[in-house]
Protein backbone atom coordinates (compact mmCIF):
# COMPACT_ATOMS: atom_id res chain seq x y z
CA UNK A 1 0.00 0.00 0.00
CA UNK A 2 1.17 3.48 -0.70
CA UNK A 3 2.15 5.59 2.27
CA UNK A 4 -0.60 8.03 3.17
CA UNK A 5 0.41 11.54 4.12
CA UNK A 6 -0.57 12.56 7.68
CA UNK A 7 -2.63 15.53 6.52
CA UNK A 8 -5.19 15.09 9.27
CA UNK A 9 -3.54 15.06 12.68
CA UNK A 10 -6.55 15.58 14.91
CA UNK A 11 -6.62 13.61 18.14
CA UNK A 12 -10.10 12.20 17.65
CA UNK A 13 -11.59 10.09 14.90
CA UNK A 14 -12.86 12.02 11.90
CA UNK A 15 -16.02 11.08 10.06
CA UNK A 16 -16.51 12.19 6.46
CA UNK A 17 -19.74 13.06 4.70
CA UNK A 18 -21.19 10.87 1.98
CA UNK A 19 -23.87 13.18 0.64
CA UNK A 20 -24.78 11.99 -2.84
CA UNK A 21 -27.94 14.06 -3.22
CA UNK A 22 -28.09 15.91 -6.53
CA UNK A 23 -29.56 18.82 -4.56
CA UNK A 24 -26.08 19.31 -3.11
CA UNK A 25 -23.79 18.29 -5.97
CA UNK A 26 -24.45 18.27 -9.70
CA UNK A 27 -22.78 15.90 -12.18
CA UNK A 28 -20.39 17.68 -14.50
CA UNK A 29 -19.90 20.69 -12.24
CA UNK A 30 -16.53 21.69 -10.75
CA UNK A 31 -16.03 21.80 -6.98
CA UNK A 32 -13.11 22.90 -4.84
CA UNK A 33 -10.69 20.23 -3.79
CA UNK A 34 -7.08 19.07 -3.87
CA UNK A 35 -4.89 16.22 -5.04
CA UNK A 36 -1.72 14.79 -3.49
CA UNK A 37 0.74 13.42 -6.04
CA UNK A 38 2.96 10.39 -5.52
CA UNK A 39 5.90 12.67 -4.68
CA UNK A 40 3.87 14.30 -1.89
CA UNK A 41 3.03 17.55 -3.67
CA UNK A 42 -0.39 18.85 -2.68
CA UNK A 43 -2.19 20.91 -5.32
CA UNK A 44 -5.39 22.85 -4.72
CA UNK A 45 -7.86 23.38 -7.50
CA UNK A 46 -11.25 22.18 -8.73
CA UNK A 47 -12.42 18.66 -9.58
CA UNK A 48 -15.23 17.58 -11.88
CA UNK A 49 -18.06 15.88 -9.99
CA UNK A 50 -18.97 12.50 -11.49
CA UNK A 51 -20.87 9.41 -10.41
CA UNK A 52 -19.76 7.28 -7.47
CA UNK A 53 -17.81 4.75 -9.55
CA UNK A 54 -16.28 7.21 -12.01
CA UNK A 55 -14.82 9.39 -9.25
CA UNK A 56 -12.94 6.34 -7.95
CA UNK A 57 -11.36 5.61 -11.32
CA UNK A 58 -10.33 9.00 -12.69
CA UNK A 59 -10.08 12.60 -11.58
CA UNK A 60 -10.64 15.51 -13.96
CA UNK A 61 -8.65 18.25 -12.24
CA UNK A 62 -8.30 21.98 -12.98
CA UNK A 63 -5.63 24.08 -11.31
CA UNK A 64 -7.73 27.06 -12.42
CA UNK A 65 -11.37 26.30 -13.18
CA UNK A 66 -11.55 29.30 -15.51
CA UNK A 67 -8.61 28.23 -17.66
CA UNK A 68 -9.28 25.17 -19.83
CA UNK A 69 -5.57 24.67 -20.39
CA UNK A 70 -5.06 23.75 -16.72
CA UNK A 71 -7.26 20.65 -17.09
CA UNK A 72 -5.56 17.31 -16.46
CA UNK A 73 -6.76 13.75 -15.84
CA UNK A 74 -5.33 11.72 -12.98
CA UNK A 75 -5.80 8.09 -12.02
CA UNK A 76 -5.43 6.33 -8.64
CA UNK A 77 -1.96 5.12 -9.64
CA UNK A 78 -0.88 8.77 -9.94
CA UNK A 79 -2.14 9.95 -6.55
CA UNK A 80 -1.89 9.30 -2.83
CA UNK A 81 -5.14 11.00 -1.90
CA UNK A 82 -7.57 13.67 -3.05
CA UNK A 83 -10.67 15.53 -1.97
CA UNK A 84 -13.60 17.02 -3.90
CA UNK A 85 -16.30 18.87 -1.98
CA UNK A 86 -16.97 16.87 1.17
CA UNK A 87 -15.56 13.60 -0.20
CA UNK A 88 -12.06 12.55 0.78
CA UNK A 89 -10.33 9.61 -0.94
CA UNK A 90 -7.27 7.47 -0.32
CA UNK A 91 -5.65 5.64 -3.24
CA UNK A 92 -4.89 2.06 -2.25
CA UNK A 93 -3.08 -0.75 -3.99
CA UNK A 94 -4.94 -3.25 -1.81
CA UNK A 95 -8.62 -3.02 -0.98
CA UNK A 96 -9.56 -6.37 0.47
CA UNK A 97 -9.12 -8.69 -2.49
CA UNK A 98 -7.07 -11.86 -2.28
CA UNK A 99 -5.73 -11.37 -5.82
CA UNK A 100 -3.74 -8.61 -7.41
CA UNK A 101 -5.30 -5.63 -9.12
CA UNK A 102 -4.55 -2.06 -10.11
CA UNK A 103 -4.83 0.75 -7.53
CA UNK A 104 -8.28 2.04 -6.63
CA UNK A 105 -9.46 5.18 -4.90
CA UNK A 106 -11.72 4.50 -1.92
CA UNK A 107 -13.88 6.97 -0.04
CA UNK A 108 -12.76 7.62 3.53
CA UNK A 109 -15.63 7.03 5.92
CA UNK A 110 -13.75 7.30 9.23
CA UNK A 111 -10.19 8.46 9.80
CA UNK A 112 -8.85 7.25 13.14
CA UNK A 113 -6.82 4.44 14.68
CA UNK A 114 -9.19 2.22 12.73
CA UNK A 115 -9.76 3.47 9.19
CA UNK A 116 -12.97 2.61 7.37
CA UNK A 117 -13.54 3.08 3.67
CA UNK A 118 -16.26 2.61 1.09
CA UNK A 119 -15.94 1.76 -2.57
CA UNK A 120 -18.73 1.45 -5.11
CA UNK A 121 -19.49 -0.85 -8.03
CA UNK A 122 -22.21 -0.72 -10.64
CA UNK A 123 -25.22 -2.91 -9.91
CA UNK A 124 -25.54 -6.01 -12.09
CA UNK A 125 -28.91 -4.52 -13.16
CA UNK A 126 -27.51 -1.03 -13.65
CA UNK A 127 -28.95 -0.53 -17.14
CA UNK A 128 -32.40 -1.78 -16.12
CA UNK A 129 -32.93 0.34 -13.01
CA UNK A 130 -35.48 3.13 -13.07
CA UNK A 131 -35.89 5.78 -10.39
CA UNK A 132 -39.16 5.47 -8.49
CA UNK A 133 -41.64 8.35 -8.43
CA UNK A 134 -41.05 8.99 -4.72
CA UNK A 135 -37.43 7.85 -4.63
CA UNK A 136 -34.79 10.46 -3.77
CA UNK A 137 -31.77 10.77 -6.06
CA UNK A 138 -29.36 9.50 -3.43
CA UNK A 139 -31.62 6.50 -2.67
CA UNK A 140 -31.70 5.65 -6.37
CA UNK A 141 -27.92 5.97 -6.41
CA UNK A 142 -27.66 3.49 -3.55
CA UNK A 143 -29.41 0.93 -5.75
CA UNK A 144 -27.33 1.71 -8.84
CA UNK A 145 -24.00 1.72 -6.99
CA UNK A 146 -23.95 -0.80 -4.12
CA UNK A 147 -21.17 -0.16 -1.63
CA UNK A 148 -18.50 -2.33 -0.05
CA UNK A 149 -17.18 -1.37 3.38
CA UNK A 150 -13.50 -1.87 4.26
CA UNK A 151 -11.52 -1.58 7.47
CA UNK A 152 -7.83 -1.47 8.35
CA UNK A 153 -5.62 -0.43 11.22
CA UNK A 154 -3.80 2.83 10.60
CA UNK A 155 -0.31 1.98 9.36
CA UNK A 156 -1.20 -1.59 8.42
CA UNK A 157 -1.32 -3.00 4.90
CA UNK A 158 -3.92 -5.61 5.84
CA UNK A 159 -7.45 -4.66 4.79
CA UNK A 160 -10.68 -6.51 5.48
CA UNK A 161 -13.98 -6.42 3.66
CA UNK A 162 -16.38 -5.95 6.54
CA UNK A 163 -19.08 -8.21 5.12
CA UNK A 164 -16.55 -11.06 4.97
CA UNK A 165 -15.76 -10.64 8.68
CA UNK A 166 -19.26 -11.63 9.79
CA UNK A 167 -18.62 -15.35 10.24
CA UNK A 168 -15.51 -14.82 12.39
CA UNK A 169 -16.31 -11.34 13.64
CA UNK A 170 -15.39 -12.03 17.27
CA UNK A 171 -11.95 -13.31 16.24
CA UNK A 172 -11.11 -10.70 13.60
CA UNK A 173 -12.55 -7.60 15.25
CA UNK A 174 -11.06 -8.42 18.65
CA UNK A 175 -7.68 -8.58 16.91
CA UNK A 176 -8.17 -5.16 15.30
CA UNK A 177 -8.94 -3.55 18.69
CA UNK A 178 -6.46 -5.66 20.70
CA UNK A 179 -4.75 -2.56 22.14
CA UNK A 180 -7.96 -1.95 24.11
CA UNK A 181 -8.09 -5.18 26.12
CA UNK A 182 -11.44 -4.46 27.72
CA UNK A 183 -13.13 -3.79 24.40
CA UNK A 184 -11.37 -6.75 22.76
CA UNK A 185 -12.64 -9.09 25.47
CA UNK A 186 -16.22 -7.86 25.10
CA UNK A 187 -16.06 -8.72 21.40
CA UNK A 188 -14.48 -12.13 22.03
CA UNK A 189 -17.23 -12.92 24.53
CA UNK A 190 -19.93 -11.68 22.14
CA UNK A 191 -21.34 -9.32 24.74
CA UNK A 192 -24.59 -7.67 23.67
CA UNK A 193 -23.79 -4.51 21.70
CA UNK A 194 -20.36 -5.82 20.63
CA UNK A 195 -21.32 -8.04 17.72
CA UNK A 196 -21.25 -7.67 13.94
CA UNK A 197 -24.50 -5.70 13.77
CA UNK A 198 -22.90 -3.03 15.97
CA UNK A 199 -19.80 -2.61 13.83
CA UNK A 200 -20.02 1.19 13.56
CA UNK A 201 -20.50 1.55 17.31
CA UNK A 202 -17.42 -0.58 18.01
CA UNK A 203 -15.24 1.41 15.59
CA UNK A 204 -16.42 4.69 17.10
CA UNK A 205 -15.80 3.51 20.67
CA UNK A 206 -12.32 2.22 19.84
CA UNK A 207 -11.30 5.34 17.95
CA UNK A 208 -12.53 7.64 20.70
CA UNK A 209 -10.63 5.70 23.36
CA UNK A 210 -7.42 5.17 21.40
CA UNK A 211 -7.00 8.91 20.89
CA UNK A 212 -6.96 9.69 24.60
C-alpha positions as CSV (number, residue, x, y, z in Angstrom):
1,X,0.0,0.0,0.0
2,X,1.2,3.5,-0.7
3,X,2.1,5.6,2.3
4,X,-0.6,8.0,3.2
5,X,0.4,11.5,4.1
6,X,-0.6,12.6,7.7
7,X,-2.6,15.5,6.5
8,X,-5.2,15.1,9.3
9,X,-3.5,15.1,12.7
10,X,-6.6,15.6,14.9
11,X,-6.6,13.6,18.1
12,X,-10.1,12.2,17.6
13,X,-11.6,10.1,14.9
14,X,-12.9,12.0,11.9
15,X,-16.0,11.1,10.1
16,X,-16.5,12.2,6.5
17,X,-19.7,13.1,4.7
18,X,-21.2,10.9,2.0
19,X,-23.9,13.2,0.6
20,X,-24.8,12.0,-2.8
21,X,-27.9,14.1,-3.2
22,X,-28.1,15.9,-6.5
23,X,-29.6,18.8,-4.6
24,X,-26.1,19.3,-3.1
25,X,-23.8,18.3,-6.0
26,X,-24.5,18.3,-9.7
27,X,-22.8,15.9,-12.2
28,X,-20.4,17.7,-14.5
29,X,-19.9,20.7,-12.2
30,X,-16.5,21.7,-10.7
31,X,-16.0,21.8,-7.0
32,X,-13.1,22.9,-4.8
33,X,-10.7,20.2,-3.8
34,X,-7.1,19.1,-3.9
35,X,-4.9,16.2,-5.0
36,X,-1.7,14.8,-3.5
37,X,0.7,13.4,-6.0
38,X,3.0,10.4,-5.5
39,X,5.9,12.7,-4.7
40,X,3.9,14.3,-1.9
41,X,3.0,17.6,-3.7
42,X,-0.4,18.8,-2.7
43,X,-2.2,20.9,-5.3
44,X,-5.4,22.8,-4.7
45,X,-7.9,23.4,-7.5
46,X,-11.2,22.2,-8.7
47,X,-12.4,18.7,-9.6
48,X,-15.2,17.6,-11.9
49,X,-18.1,15.9,-10.0
50,X,-19.0,12.5,-11.5
51,X,-20.9,9.4,-10.4
52,X,-19.8,7.3,-7.5
53,X,-17.8,4.8,-9.5
54,X,-16.3,7.2,-12.0
55,X,-14.8,9.4,-9.3
56,X,-12.9,6.3,-8.0
57,X,-11.4,5.6,-11.3
58,X,-10.3,9.0,-12.7
59,X,-10.1,12.6,-11.6
60,X,-10.6,15.5,-14.0
61,X,-8.6,18.2,-12.2
62,X,-8.3,22.0,-13.0
63,X,-5.6,24.1,-11.3
64,X,-7.7,27.1,-12.4
65,X,-11.4,26.3,-13.2
66,X,-11.6,29.3,-15.5
67,X,-8.6,28.2,-17.7
68,X,-9.3,25.2,-19.8
69,X,-5.6,24.7,-20.4
70,X,-5.1,23.7,-16.7
71,X,-7.3,20.7,-17.1
72,X,-5.6,17.3,-16.5
73,X,-6.8,13.8,-15.8
74,X,-5.3,11.7,-13.0
75,X,-5.8,8.1,-12.0
76,X,-5.4,6.3,-8.6
77,X,-2.0,5.1,-9.6
78,X,-0.9,8.8,-9.9
79,X,-2.1,9.9,-6.6
80,X,-1.9,9.3,-2.8
81,X,-5.1,11.0,-1.9
82,X,-7.6,13.7,-3.0
83,X,-10.7,15.5,-2.0
84,X,-13.6,17.0,-3.9
85,X,-16.3,18.9,-2.0
86,X,-17.0,16.9,1.2
87,X,-15.6,13.6,-0.2
88,X,-12.1,12.5,0.8
89,X,-10.3,9.6,-0.9
90,X,-7.3,7.5,-0.3
91,X,-5.7,5.6,-3.2
92,X,-4.9,2.1,-2.2
93,X,-3.1,-0.8,-4.0
94,X,-4.9,-3.3,-1.8
95,X,-8.6,-3.0,-1.0
96,X,-9.6,-6.4,0.5
97,X,-9.1,-8.7,-2.5
98,X,-7.1,-11.9,-2.3
99,X,-5.7,-11.4,-5.8
100,X,-3.7,-8.6,-7.4
101,X,-5.3,-5.6,-9.1
102,X,-4.6,-2.1,-10.1
103,X,-4.8,0.8,-7.5
104,X,-8.3,2.0,-6.6
105,X,-9.5,5.2,-4.9
106,X,-11.7,4.5,-1.9
107,X,-13.9,7.0,0.0
108,X,-12.8,7.6,3.5
109,X,-15.6,7.0,5.9
110,X,-13.7,7.3,9.2
111,X,-10.2,8.5,9.8
112,X,-8.9,7.2,13.1
113,X,-6.8,4.4,14.7
114,X,-9.2,2.2,12.7
115,X,-9.8,3.5,9.2
116,X,-13.0,2.6,7.4
117,X,-13.5,3.1,3.7
118,X,-16.3,2.6,1.1
119,X,-15.9,1.8,-2.6
120,X,-18.7,1.4,-5.1
121,X,-19.5,-0.8,-8.0
122,X,-22.2,-0.7,-10.6
123,X,-25.2,-2.9,-9.9
124,X,-25.5,-6.0,-12.1
125,X,-28.9,-4.5,-13.2
126,X,-27.5,-1.0,-13.6
127,X,-28.9,-0.5,-17.1
128,X,-32.4,-1.8,-16.1
129,X,-32.9,0.3,-13.0
130,X,-35.5,3.1,-13.1
131,X,-35.9,5.8,-10.4
132,X,-39.2,5.5,-8.5
133,X,-41.6,8.3,-8.4
134,X,-41.0,9.0,-4.7
135,X,-37.4,7.8,-4.6
136,X,-34.8,10.5,-3.8
137,X,-31.8,10.8,-6.1
138,X,-29.4,9.5,-3.4
139,X,-31.6,6.5,-2.7
140,X,-31.7,5.6,-6.4
141,X,-27.9,6.0,-6.4
142,X,-27.7,3.5,-3.6
143,X,-29.4,0.9,-5.8
144,X,-27.3,1.7,-8.8
145,X,-24.0,1.7,-7.0
146,X,-24.0,-0.8,-4.1
147,X,-21.2,-0.2,-1.6
148,X,-18.5,-2.3,-0.1
149,X,-17.2,-1.4,3.4
150,X,-13.5,-1.9,4.3
151,X,-11.5,-1.6,7.5
152,X,-7.8,-1.5,8.3
153,X,-5.6,-0.4,11.2
154,X,-3.8,2.8,10.6
155,X,-0.3,2.0,9.4
156,X,-1.2,-1.6,8.4
157,X,-1.3,-3.0,4.9
158,X,-3.9,-5.6,5.8
159,X,-7.4,-4.7,4.8
160,X,-10.7,-6.5,5.5
161,X,-14.0,-6.4,3.7
162,X,-16.4,-5.9,6.5
163,X,-19.1,-8.2,5.1
164,X,-16.6,-11.1,5.0
165,X,-15.8,-10.6,8.7
166,X,-19.3,-11.6,9.8
167,X,-18.6,-15.4,10.2
168,X,-15.5,-14.8,12.4
169,X,-16.3,-11.3,13.6
170,X,-15.4,-12.0,17.3
171,X,-12.0,-13.3,16.2
172,X,-11.1,-10.7,13.6
173,X,-12.5,-7.6,15.2
174,X,-11.1,-8.4,18.6
175,X,-7.7,-8.6,16.9
176,X,-8.2,-5.2,15.3
177,X,-8.9,-3.6,18.7
178,X,-6.5,-5.7,20.7
179,X,-4.7,-2.6,22.1
180,X,-8.0,-1.9,24.1
181,X,-8.1,-5.2,26.1
182,X,-11.4,-4.5,27.7
183,X,-13.1,-3.8,24.4
184,X,-11.4,-6.7,22.8
185,X,-12.6,-9.1,25.5
186,X,-16.2,-7.9,25.1
187,X,-16.1,-8.7,21.4
188,X,-14.5,-12.1,22.0
189,X,-17.2,-12.9,24.5
190,X,-19.9,-11.7,22.1
191,X,-21.3,-9.3,24.7
192,X,-24.6,-7.7,23.7
193,X,-23.8,-4.5,21.7
194,X,-20.4,-5.8,20.6
195,X,-21.3,-8.0,17.7
196,X,-21.3,-7.7,13.9
197,X,-24.5,-5.7,13.8
198,X,-22.9,-3.0,16.0
199,X,-19.8,-2.6,13.8
200,X,-20.0,1.2,13.6
201,X,-20.5,1.5,17.3
202,X,-17.4,-0.6,18.0
203,X,-15.2,1.4,15.6
204,X,-16.4,4.7,17.1
205,X,-15.8,3.5,20.7
206,X,-12.3,2.2,19.8
207,X,-11.3,5.3,17.9
208,X,-12.5,7.6,20.7
209,X,-10.6,5.7,23.4
210,X,-7.4,5.2,21.4
211,X,-7.0,8.9,20.9
212,X,-7.0,9.7,24.6
